[in-house]
Amino acid sequence: MESNIKEGKTAAIISYILIFGPLIAISMNSENKNTFASFHIRQGLGITLTFITLGLTISHFDSVMIAAPMWVFISVLSVYGIFTAARGETNPLPLLGRFFQKWLKFL
């Protein structure tokens, strides 16, 4: 288990970089599937999809009062994910993490 975490840690951390991170991590994990990396790739891809969805929705309002909380929310989730991946843990993200694991289980 420890070697599994060590091998997948780089891909796991990269997966939390918005938009391009999950794509890079998916390609890094494509040949030798690593369960630790796959868990964090699902979480990182979920954050990216949430960011895009909220961004498209909020962009119609053109207000900092609406956009700032979205940025804080996405940033907190990303930082939390990076730290859990760096510590070698598989804790789902608060609020949405369990849904990301269910919805993106094909990864």
C-alpha positions in Angstrom: 0.0 0.0 0.0 2.8 2.4 0.9 4.5 1.9 -2.5 1.2 2.4 -4.2 0.9 5.8 -2.5 4.5 6.7 -3.3 4.2 5.8 -7.0 0.9 7.7 -7.4 1.7 10.8 -5.3 2.9 13.0 -8.2 -0.1 12.3 -10.4 -2.4 12.8 -7.4 -0.9 16.3 -6.6 -0.9 17.4 -10.2 -4.6 16.4 -10.6 -5.6 19.4 -8.4 -4.2 22.0 -10.8 -7.4 23.4 -12.4 -8.2 22.5 -16.0 -4.9 21.0 -17.2 -3.9 19.1 -14.1 -6.5 16.4 -14.3 -5.7 15.9 -18.0 -2.0 15.5 -17.3 -2.6 13.2 -14.3 -5.0 11.0 -16.4 -2.3 10.6 -19.0 0.3 9.8 -16.3 -2.0 7.2 -14.8 -3.2 5.7 -18.1 -0.7 2.8 -18.5 -0.2 1.6 -14.9 -3.4 2.3 -13.1 -2.6 3.4 -9.5 -5.6 3.4 -7.1 -4.3 6.2 -5.0 -3.7 8.5 -8.1 -7.1 7.5 -9.5 -8.9 8.6 -6.3 -7.3 12.0 -6.5 -7.7 12.3 -10.2 -11.5 11.9 -9.7 -11.4 14.5 -7.0 -9.3 16.9 -9.1 -11.4 16.4 -12.2 -14.5 17.0 -10.1 -13.2 20.3 -8.9 -12.3 21.3 -12.4 -15.8 20.4 -13.7 -17.4 22.3 -10.8 -15.2 25.3 -11.5 -16.2 25.3 -15.2 -19.9 24.9 -14.4 -20.0 27.6 -11.7 -17.8 29.9 -13.8 -20.2 29.6 -16.8 -23.2 30.2 -14.5 -21.7 33.1 -12.6 -20.2 34.8 -15.6 -23.6 36.1 -16.6 -23.8 38.2 -13.4 -20.6 40.2 -13.8 -20.3 40.9 -10.0 -17.3 40.4 -7.7 -19.7 39.7 -4.9 -20.9 36.6 -6.7 -17.5 35.6 -8.2 -15.3 35.9 -5.2 -17.1 33.2 -3.1 -16.8 30.8 -6.0 -13.0 31.4 -6.3 -12.6 31.0 -2.5 -14.6 27.8 -2.6 -12.7 26.3 -5.5 -9.3 27.4 -4.0 -10.1 25.9 -0.6 -11.1 22.6 -2.1 -8.0 22.5 -4.3 -5.6 23.3 -1.4 -7.3 20.7 0.8 -6.9 18.2 -2.0 -3.3 19.0 -2.6 -2.5 18.6 1.1 -4.4 15.3 1.5 -2.6 13.9 -1.6 0.8 15.1 -0.3 0.1 13.4 3.1 -0.8 10.2 1.3 -4.4 10.2 2.5 -7.6 9.4 0.5 -10.1 11.7 2.2 -12.9 12.9 -0.1 -13.2 16.6 -0.5 -15.8 18.3 1.8 -19.3 18.6 0.4 -18.7 17.2 -3.1 -15.9 14.6 -2.8 -18.2 11.6 -2.3 -20.2 12.6 -5.4 -17.1 12.9 -7.5 -16.1 9.4 -6.5 -19.5 8.1 -7.6 -19.9 10.1 -10.8 -16.3 9.7 -12.1 -15.7 6.0 -11.1 -14.9 5.2 -14.7 -11.5 6.8 -14.3 
